[in-house]
C-alpha cells in the first residue's frame, strides 16, 4: 500500500450493514426525528434538519463534536433493499474540518536520539 492509497482510505469512513428489517422501516428510523433521536441524539447533530434527502433512499445530517476541537462532519445514510425483504444500510461519515483532513501523517517516532536541553 502506498501513501496515496492510505490517504484515500482515511478520508471517509464507510460502513455497510445488512438488516432484517424492511427498507421502509429502516427509512423511518433514520429520517423521522421521533425515531432517530432514540439512537442519534439531537446533541450530536449540528442541526436536526437534514442537509439533503432523497425520500426512501438517502438522508444526510451535519454532526458536531461536543468536546474540543469541536470538529464537524457529515453523515449520509443510504437505504436499499437486499432482495430478500431486508435492507442494506450504508453509512458514510466525512470529516468536514479542513485543518484535520489536510494534516500530513507523521511518524510517532522520529528515530533521533533523545537529547537533553541545556539549562
Rosetta silent file (secondary structure, phi, psi, omega in degrees, C-alpha in Angstrom):
SEQUENCE: XXXXXXXXXXXXXXXXXXXXXXXXXXXXXXXXXXXXXXXXXXXXXXXXXXXXXXXXXXXXXXXXXXXXXXXXXXXXXXXXXXXXXXXXXXXXXXXXXXXXXXXXXXXXXXXXXXXXXXX
SCORE:     score description
SCORE:     0.000 S_00000001
   1 L     0.000  130.623  179.118    0.000    0.000    0.000 S_00000001
   2 L   -97.144  174.966 -176.449    1.438    3.373   -0.907 S_00000001
   3 H   -62.190  -37.559  179.682    0.891    6.754    0.791 S_00000001
   4 H   -61.799  -43.830  178.714   -1.747    7.835   -1.753 S_00000001
   5 H   -63.250  -38.966  179.139   -3.845    4.751   -1.028 S_00000001
   6 H   -62.428  -45.380  179.964   -3.536    5.400    2.709 S_00000001
   7 H   -62.907  -40.198  179.351   -4.779    8.996    2.344 S_00000001
   8 H   -64.073  -39.415 -177.477   -7.729    7.861    0.242 S_00000001
   9 H   -71.469  -33.369 -175.820   -8.709    5.237    2.812 S_00000001
  10 H   -87.367   -4.981 -176.806   -8.540    7.564    5.806 S_00000001
  11 H   -68.682  -48.704 -178.009  -10.561   10.383    4.205 S_00000001
  12 E  -125.653  152.875  171.410  -14.051    8.927    4.763 S_00000001
  13 E  -104.864  127.514 -179.211  -15.481    6.193    6.941 S_00000001
  14 E  -128.287  124.835  178.985  -17.865    3.900    5.077 S_00000001
  15 E  -125.700  144.667  177.634  -19.832    1.131    6.771 S_00000001
  16 E  -130.491  131.391 -177.044  -22.377   -1.237    5.265 S_00000001
  17 E  -125.453  141.015  172.730  -24.887   -3.252    7.288 S_00000001
  18 E  -100.742  120.005 -177.346  -27.339   -5.974    6.302 S_00000001
  19 E  -114.306  147.236  179.162  -30.538   -5.586    8.327 S_00000001
  20 L   -77.677  -16.996 -177.169  -33.504   -7.938    8.637 S_00000001
  21 L   -76.170  150.147  177.343  -35.971   -5.028    8.701 S_00000001
  22 L   -68.805  154.419 -177.634  -37.714   -3.868    5.504 S_00000001
  23 H   -53.847  -39.548 -179.528  -36.387   -0.674    3.834 S_00000001
  24 H   -60.526  -39.986 -179.150  -39.467    1.407    4.806 S_00000001
  25 H   -68.845  -42.012  177.906  -38.904    0.637    8.492 S_00000001
  26 H   -64.804  -41.320  179.566  -35.188    1.495    8.312 S_00000001
  27 H   -59.951  -43.515  178.825  -36.019    4.713    6.439 S_00000001
  28 H   -61.268  -40.231 -177.667  -38.418    5.773    9.214 S_00000001
  29 H   -65.476  -30.883 -178.485  -35.737    5.070   11.838 S_00000001
  30 H   -97.101  -16.785 -173.786  -33.175    7.331   10.164 S_00000001
  31 H  -109.914  -28.113 -179.266  -35.442   10.091    8.852 S_00000001
  32 L   -90.154  123.284 -175.476  -38.209   10.712   11.414 S_00000001
  33 H   -53.563  -38.486 -177.448  -36.956   12.721   14.426 S_00000001
  34 H   -65.292  -27.956  176.039  -39.039   10.793   16.991 S_00000001
  35 H   -91.016  -42.568 -178.054  -37.326    7.537   15.964 S_00000001
  36 H   -60.765  -38.411 -177.104  -33.914    8.973   15.023 S_00000001
  37 H   -64.069  -18.354  178.758  -33.494   10.706   18.405 S_00000001
  38 H   -67.912  -41.795 -176.187  -33.529    7.303   20.130 S_00000001
  39 H  -111.150  -13.831  177.266  -30.214    6.203   18.590 S_00000001
  40 L  -132.361   89.468 -174.843  -28.806    9.537   17.304 S_00000001
  41 L   -60.625  148.235  179.178  -29.366   12.235   19.970 S_00000001
  42 H   -55.298  -33.584 -178.956  -30.066   15.831   18.920 S_00000001
  43 H   -62.258  -21.548  178.897  -26.947   16.906   20.853 S_00000001
  44 H   -85.470  -13.197 -177.848  -24.770   15.060   18.320 S_00000001
  45 E   -96.813  139.130  173.772  -26.312   16.947   15.400 S_00000001
  46 L   -70.705  -30.674  177.701  -25.253   20.445   14.368 S_00000001
  47 L  -151.477  134.215 -178.386  -28.831   20.848   13.096 S_00000001
  48 L   -69.734  -21.858  178.718  -31.747   18.437   13.497 S_00000001
  49 L   -78.821  140.792  178.098  -32.899   19.160    9.943 S_00000001
  50 L   -65.366  149.346  173.520  -31.249   17.069    7.211 S_00000001
  51 L   -70.442  -44.152  178.781  -28.735   18.708    4.865 S_00000001
  52 E  -151.102  158.065 -179.048  -30.197   16.738    1.988 S_00000001
  53 E  -156.448  135.523  170.551  -32.690   13.970    1.493 S_00000001
  54 E  -119.699  104.625 -172.023  -33.907   11.691   -1.288 S_00000001
  55 L   -46.723  134.279  178.841  -37.040   10.049    0.162 S_00000001
  56 L    66.006    6.827 -178.072  -36.715    6.326    0.891 S_00000001
  57 L  -127.595  -49.930 -170.878  -33.112    6.322   -0.414 S_00000001
  58 E  -155.522  140.371  174.542  -30.690    8.713    1.294 S_00000001
  59 E  -142.637  141.329 -179.359  -30.519   11.328    4.047 S_00000001
  60 E  -124.026  139.727  177.838  -27.547   13.423    5.242 S_00000001
  61 E  -127.134  151.369  174.204  -27.026   15.192    8.558 S_00000001
  62 E   -96.760  128.696 -178.364  -24.359   17.573    9.807 S_00000001
  63 E  -115.032  160.020  179.564  -22.821   16.393   13.089 S_00000001
  64 E  -140.908  150.139  173.674  -20.610   18.128   15.651 S_00000001
  65 L   -83.121  145.491  177.875  -18.330   17.096   18.489 S_00000001
  66 L   -92.466   -2.872 -179.233  -19.251   18.334   21.954 S_00000001
  67 L  -124.572  155.620  178.731  -15.615   18.390   23.059 S_00000001
  68 L   -56.500  142.007   11.157  -12.560   20.242   21.718 S_00000001
  69 L   -89.917   20.860  175.147  -11.538   20.598   18.952 S_00000001
  70 L    54.936   52.268 -179.175  -15.317   20.712   18.132 S_00000001
  71 L   -73.382  152.113  175.347  -14.989   19.104   14.704 S_00000001
  72 E  -117.115  148.797 -179.221  -17.909   18.943   12.281 S_00000001
  73 E  -146.302  167.435  176.452  -18.722   16.127    9.907 S_00000001
  74 E  -119.292  130.723  178.771  -21.407   14.976    7.518 S_00000001
  75 E  -117.478  126.608  179.159  -23.058   11.585    7.864 S_00000001
  76 E  -114.411  131.738  177.185  -25.055   10.122    4.986 S_00000001
  77 E  -110.082  121.580  178.016  -27.361    7.138    5.392 S_00000001
  78 E  -112.502  131.478 -177.352  -28.216    5.217    2.218 S_00000001
  79 E  -117.903  131.300  173.919  -31.021    2.649    2.238 S_00000001
  80 E  -148.803  148.236  179.922  -31.595   -0.024   -0.406 S_00000001
  81 E   -67.917  150.054  179.753  -33.433   -3.363   -0.466 S_00000001
  82 L   -96.625   -4.077  179.395  -31.314   -6.511   -0.277 S_00000001
  83 L    95.710  -14.346  179.545  -33.607   -8.684   -2.412 S_00000001
  84 L  -114.724   17.167 -178.331  -34.710  -10.917    0.482 S_00000001
  85 L    92.536   -7.660  178.900  -37.052   -8.429    2.173 S_00000001
  86 L   -95.741 -164.572 -174.680  -34.276   -6.922    4.266 S_00000001
  87 E  -135.645  144.346  168.503  -32.238   -3.755    3.907 S_00000001
  88 E  -106.353  118.339  179.222  -28.672   -2.774    3.145 S_00000001
  89 E  -106.843  120.978  178.176  -27.811    0.339    5.147 S_00000001
  90 E  -109.796  128.942 -179.062  -24.692    2.205    4.064 S_00000001
  91 E  -117.087  122.447 -179.307  -23.291    4.877    6.401 S_00000001
  92 E  -117.911  118.730 -177.095  -20.765    7.372    5.019 S_00000001
  93 E  -114.145  117.672 -176.340  -19.052    9.650    7.544 S_00000001
  94 E  -118.626  124.263  176.485  -16.996   12.539    6.115 S_00000001
  95 E   -75.468  129.040 -176.394  -14.931   14.906    8.263 S_00000001
  96 L   -97.505  -15.359 -177.242  -15.561   18.494    7.139 S_00000001
  97 L   -75.120  111.098 -175.214  -12.857   20.284    9.126 S_00000001
  98 H   -67.506  -27.982  179.094  -10.089   21.021    6.606 S_00000001
  99 H   -57.574  -43.056 -176.277   -7.468   21.618    9.299 S_00000001
 100 H   -78.474  -41.530 -174.759   -7.593   17.986   10.290 S_00000001
 101 H   -71.522  -20.557 -177.256   -8.063   16.430    6.855 S_00000001
 102 L   -99.724   -1.186  179.136   -5.064   18.225    5.317 S_00000001
 103 L   -72.030  132.579  177.948   -2.506   17.465    8.020 S_00000001
 104 L   -70.209  151.855  176.439    0.209   15.109    6.774 S_00000001
 105 L   -71.565  133.388 -179.250    0.661   11.834    8.589 S_00000001
 106 L  -117.332  144.371  177.383    3.603   11.994   10.965 S_00000001
 107 L   -69.806  144.013  178.741    5.624    9.142   12.366 S_00000001
 108 L   -71.590  -24.110 -178.891    5.232    8.587   16.088 S_00000001
 109 L  -127.102  124.656 -178.353    8.989    8.115   16.384 S_00000001
 110 L   -88.163    3.288  176.926   11.429   10.354   14.526 S_00000001
 111 L    58.841   27.825  174.591   14.292    7.852   15.066 S_00000001
 112 L  -105.087  151.543  177.849   16.594   10.505   16.510 S_00000001
 113 L   -66.586  146.967  178.153   18.495   10.043   19.754 S_00000001
 114 L   -74.226  129.726 -179.881   16.919   11.622   22.819 S_00000001
 115 L  -127.027  141.734  178.215   18.874   14.690   23.846 S_00000001
 116 L   -87.284  143.120  174.887   18.519   16.808   26.954 S_00000001
 117 L   -81.169  140.644  178.912   18.259   20.564   26.582 S_00000001
 118 L   -73.124  140.350 -178.345   20.924   22.553   28.363 S_00000001
 119 L   -85.149    0.000    0.000   19.607   24.614   31.266 S_00000001
